[in-house]
Amino acid sequence: MKIVLCIKQVPDTSDIKWTENNTIQREGLESILNPYDVYSLDSVVKFKKDNPDVEISAVTMGPNQAEKVLRKAVSVGVDRGILLSDKKFSGADTYATGKTIAAAIKSKLSDYDLIVCGQFAVDGDTAQTGPSIANFLDIPQVTYVSKILEYDGDCITVLREFDEGLETVKVKLPALICMLKGDYETVRADINGVKKAQTAEILTYTLDDIGLSAEEVGLKGSPTYVSKAFRASGREVVCEFVDDVDKLGSLIREGGFLHE
């Protein structure tokens, strides 16, 4: 079984800078592995331990510094890292990002069985990139996955978590799943993993390698854009606990929330 793990480097949110196009200036910023991807990485590495024939390729799109999160993935058990890096990829929205990653998978990793993404990226929080990749590859997808339960060769069974409860879903491969964060301690690299990551070859592909045109990627290929970006005001919210119904009614009336 061949797994493509899509991960993302996200900037340190305490020091965000913006470009003239209202996109995050990523070069020069300290970056970390997206928290949701930490758990999707942990899930596929543990899945590989139970299924030794599994081969995992981690893919990310970004500047050269994104190589850092690929080496982290290799250090805990991923087989190889692939970086999609080209100035023309800059400023991509979720549509253009999904199209770019899908094109790279189709051209360089076409024998995949399963694609795994984090459900959200904390620098955007749209939950659109994973479904966009599945759309461009025309494969089934399962979102809000909390756990991989079973693999029988042709299908994978996962546990899906949403507001109304839990759902067990069996999906035919090839497919894409988007995973949620967990509340447990994830696997850590041992010394051998760190050594492997330090010397691992990170394959780098540019626009010329994946069969798309400059008009299909980056800012040019993005049908949406950020018109304005700003920090929240930080206004303090005061919360008062009330255990008396009459007092609650008085507070509602005083606040102007009840129109008689």
C-alpha positions in Angstrom: 0.0 0.0 0.0 1.3 3.5 -0.9 0.3 6.5 1.1 0.8 10.2 0.2 0.8 12.3 3.3 0.1 16.0 2.5 1.6 18.2 5.2 2.0 21.9 5.6 4.5 24.3 7.3 2.7 27.1 9.1 4.3 30.3 10.4 4.7 31.3 14.0 1.5 33.2 14.6 3.2 35.6 16.9 5.2 37.2 14.1 3.0 37.2 11.0 3.9 39.6 8.2 1.7 40.3 5.1 2.6 40.8 1.5 1.1 43.5 -0.7 -1.4 40.9 -1.9 -2.6 40.3 1.7 -1.1 36.8 1.8 1.2 35.6 4.6 4.9 36.4 4.0 6.3 32.9 4.7 10.0 33.3 3.7 12.1 34.2 6.7 9.4 33.2 9.3 10.0 30.5 11.8 7.7 27.6 10.7 6.3 24.6 12.4 4.3 21.5 11.3 0.6 22.3 11.2 -0.9 20.8 14.4 -3.5 18.8 12.5 -0.8 17.3 10.3 1.1 16.2 13.4 -1.7 13.8 14.1 -2.2 12.7 10.5 1.5 12.0 10.4 1.3 10.0 13.7 -1.7 8.0 12.4 0.0 6.9 9.1 3.3 6.0 10.9 1.4 3.8 13.4 -0.6 2.3 10.5 2.7 1.4 8.8 4.0 -0.3 11.9 0.9 -2.6 11.8 1.2 -3.0 8.0 4.9 -3.4 7.1 4.3 -3.2 3.4 3.0 0.4 3.6 5.2 3.0 1.9 4.7 6.7 2.9 5.6 9.8 0.8 5.2 13.2 2.6 4.5 16.1 0.3 4.4 19.8 1.0 4.3 23.0 -1.1 6.2 26.0 0.0 9.6 27.8 0.0 12.9 26.0 0.6 12.5 26.3 4.4 9.5 23.9 4.1 12.1 21.1 3.8 12.2 21.3 7.6 8.8 19.7 8.2 9.6 17.0 5.6 12.7 16.0 7.5 10.6 15.9 10.7 8.2 13.5 8.9 11.1 11.3 7.8 12.5 11.3 11.3 9.4 9.6 12.7 9.0 7.0 10.0 8.0 8.5 6.6 10.0 6.9 3.8 10.6 10.1 1.7 9.9 13.8 1.5 8.8 15.7 -1.6 8.9 19.5 -1.8 6.9 21.5 -4.4 8.7 24.8 -4.6 8.5 27.5 -7.2 8.1 31.3 -7.0 5.1 30.8 -9.3 3.3 28.8 -6.6 3.3 31.9 -4.3 0.0 33.4 -3.3 -2.1 30.3 -4.1 -5.6 30.0 -2.6 -7.0 26.6 -1.7 -8.2 26.0 -5.2 -4.8 26.6 -6.8 -3.1 24.7 -4.0 -5.3 21.7 -4.4 -4.7 21.8 -8.2 -1.0 22.0 -7.8 -0.7 19.2 -5.3 -3.1 17.0 -7.3 -1.0 17.6 -10.4 2.2 16.6 -8.6 0.6 13.4 -7.2 -0.8 12.5 -10.6 2.6 13.0 -12.4 5.0 11.8 -9.7 3.1 9.5 -7.4 0.4 8.1 -9.6 0.4 4.6 -8.0 -0.9 5.9 -4.7 -3.6 4.1 -2.8 -4.4 6.6 0.0 -3.9 10.3 0.4 -4.0 11.7 4.0 -4.4 15.4 4.9 -5.0 17.3 8.1 -8.6 18.5 8.3 -7.6 22.1 8.9 -4.5 24.3 8.6 -4.2 26.8 11.5 -3.0 29.6 9.2 -6.2 29.5 7.1 -8.7 27.2 8.8 -10.8 26.7 5.6 -10.7 22.8 5.4 -10.8 23.1 1.6 -7.4 21.9 0.4 -7.9 18.2 1.0 -11.3 18.1 -0.7 -9.9 20.2 -3.5 -7.1 17.6 -4.1 -9.7 14.8 -4.1 -11.8 16.7 -6.6 -9.0 17.3 -9.0 -8.0 13.6 -8.8 -11.7 12.5 -9.1 -11.4 10.1 -6.1 -13.7 9.6 -3.0 -13.0 11.5 0.2 -13.9 11.2 3.8 -13.5 14.2 6.1 -13.4 14.7 9.9 -11.6 11.3 10.4 -10.4 10.7 13.9 -8.9 7.2 13.4 -8.0 4.6 10.8 -9.6 1.4 11.8 -9.0 -1.3 9.2 -7.4 -2.0 5.8 -8.4 -5.0 3.8 -6.5 -4.5 0.6 -9.2 -2.8 -1.5 -10.9 -0.6 1.1 -10.0 1.3 4.3 -12.4 1.7 7.2 -12.2 4.9 9.3 -13.9 6.5 12.3 -15.5 9.8 11.5 -16.3 12.4 14.2 -18.8 15.2 13.7 -21.3 17.3 15.7 -24.0 14.7 15.8 -21.7 11.8 16.9 -19.5 9.1 15.5 -19.7 7.3 12.2 -17.8 4.3 10.8 -17.1 4.7 7.1 -15.7 2.1 4.7 -14.3 3.6 1.4 -12.9 2.0 -1.7 -9.3 2.9 -2.6 -7.8 5.0 -4.0 -9.3 7.6 -1.7 -8.4 10.7 0.4 -9.1 11.2 4.0 -8.8 14.4 6.1 -7.9 13.8 9.8 -8.7 15.7 13.0 -6.3 16.5 15.9 -6.2 14.0 18.7 -5.7 14.5 22.5 -2.9 12.0 22.9 0.9 12.2 22.8 2.2 11.6 19.3 5.2 9.4 18.3 8.6 11.0 18.7 11.8 10.5 16.6 14.5 8.3 18.0 18.2 8.9 17.4 18.2 6.6 14.3 15.2 8.5 12.8 17.0 11.8 13.4 20.1 10.6 11.6 18.1 9.3 8.7 16.3 12.6 8.4 19.5 14.6 8.4 20.9 12.7 5.4 17.6 12.0 3.5 17.3 13.2 0.0 14.4 15.6 -0.3 13.1 15.6 -3.9 12.1 19.0 -5.2 9.7 19.7 -8.0 9.0 23.0 -9.7 6.2 24.1 -12.1 8.0 22.6 -15.1 7.9 19.1 -13.5 4.2 18.8 -12.8 2.5 19.6 -16.1 0.7 22.8 -15.3 1.0 26.3 -16.8 1.9 29.5 -14.9 -1.7 30.7 -15.3 -3.0 27.7 -13.3 -1.0 28.1 -10.2 -0.2 30.6 -7.5 -1.9 34.0 -7.5 -2.7 33.8 -11.2 -4.5 30.5 -10.8 -6.5 31.6 -7.7 -10.1 32.6 -8.2 -10.3 34.0 -4.7 -8.1 36.5 -2.8 -7.8 38.1 0.6 -9.1 41.7 0.3 -8.1 42.7 3.8 -6.2 41.2 6.7 -6.1 42.5 10.2 -5.5 41.4 13.8 -8.5 40.9 16.2 -9.1 43.9 18.5 -8.6 41.8 21.6 -11.8 43.2 23.2 -12.3 41.7 26.6 -15.4 39.6 27.0 -16.9 39.5 30.5 -18.8 36.4 31.5 -21.2 36.4 34.5 -22.7 33.2 35.9 -26.4 33.5 37.0 -28.3 30.9 39.0 -31.5 33.0 39.5 -34.1 33.1 36.7 -35.4 36.5 37.8 -32.0 38.0 37.8 -31.2 36.6 34.4 -34.4 38.2 33.1 -33.4 41.6 34.5 -29.9 41.4 33.0 -31.4 40.5 29.6 -33.7 43.5 29.8 -31.0 45.9 31.0 -28.8 44.8 28.1 -31.4 45.5 25.6 -31.6 41.9 24.3 -35.3 41.6 25.0 -37.9 43.6 23.1 -41.3 43.7 24.7 
